[in-house]
Structure formats: structure tokens, C-alpha cells
Amino acid sequence: MSDFLVRTAVPDEIPAVLALWARAAKGTSITDDADGVAALLARDPQCLLVAVPADDPAVLLGTVIAGWDGWRCHLYRLAVAPEHRRRGIGTALLAAAEERFAALGGRRVDAMVLDGNALGHRTWRAGGYAPQPQWTRWVKPLAGA
């Protein structure tokens, strides 16, 4: 029996999610704000998974965004509080995300991982993920974003 559980986040937790990302995630995005996370949850209320202590579900230990667009499965913001790492939280979050994707009919998962995030690379490789060097991510911020 583990001492934490994985569940979906609720809008009231947005400030705690952002605080965790500020402490535990590498890099930032233009959507790392309350409006961005609120829009994510409004679009897909089940996509933001959080790990919490079994005896205190108000404390966030980790997160992952398991986004499904009907075509592909995308993972973002896998983050575990530094003081709670190496307890299986990241592994449990990835397993929950993969279960979500399988239930939705997903067939392949991709993850956004910063090139310079060595700790992240080890975590993703341990989960069975590998870089796909023939692809490069192309981005364009939208006006006003």
C-alpha cells in the first residue's frame, strides 16, 4: 500500500499546482499561469493528474498533464516536489496518465522534455520513453498570448 494516491486536480488547486511547478519543474511556459491552467481544466477536466498524500489530499506531491486531443497523447509538466522524489510518485503519475490514454483509445504517447533537463531525461528513460531525434518541435506564440 502506498502512502500517496493519484487523482485529477480541481480548479481550487490551481495556485498550489503553479507553486509546485515553480519549485519542481524545469523551465516555464507562457501558459504557466492561473488563466492557462484554468483553461486547461475547462477544456479537459480529467487531464491534470496530481499525486497527494493518502492522509492529506490537500498537499500536492507531484503533477503530470495527460493531454488527449482525440488523435495523440501528450504529456507535460511531470513534476515531483524535490523533498518527495525517489518514492515512486513520478512512476505512479506516468502509469495513471498511460491508463487514461489507453482508456481513451490512445496508441502512442509523446512527452515534452527540455534538452538540458538531465534529471528529466533519466526519469523519462526509466519510464520507457526515448527521444525521437528525427523530429523537432516548431512553435509560434499567438498574438496576445
Number of C-alpha atoms within 10 A of each C-alpha: 4 9 11 19 17 22 16 16 20 15 15 9 17 18 13 13 25 16 13 19 21 15 12 20 20 17 13 11 8 8 13 15 14 15 11 15 19 18 13 18 18 11 10 14 15 18 21 23 23 28 25 20 15 13 10 10 15 12 15 21 25 27 30 22 23 26 21 19 9 10 10 14 22 19 20 15 22 26 26 26 18 13 9 12 14 11 13 13 25 24 16 17 25 21 14 19 24 19 13 18 22 14 9 12 14 18 11 12 17 16 17 12 18 11 9 10 13 11 9 17 17 12 16 19 11 11 13 7 14 13 14 8 6 5 7 7 5 5 6 5 7 6 5 4 7
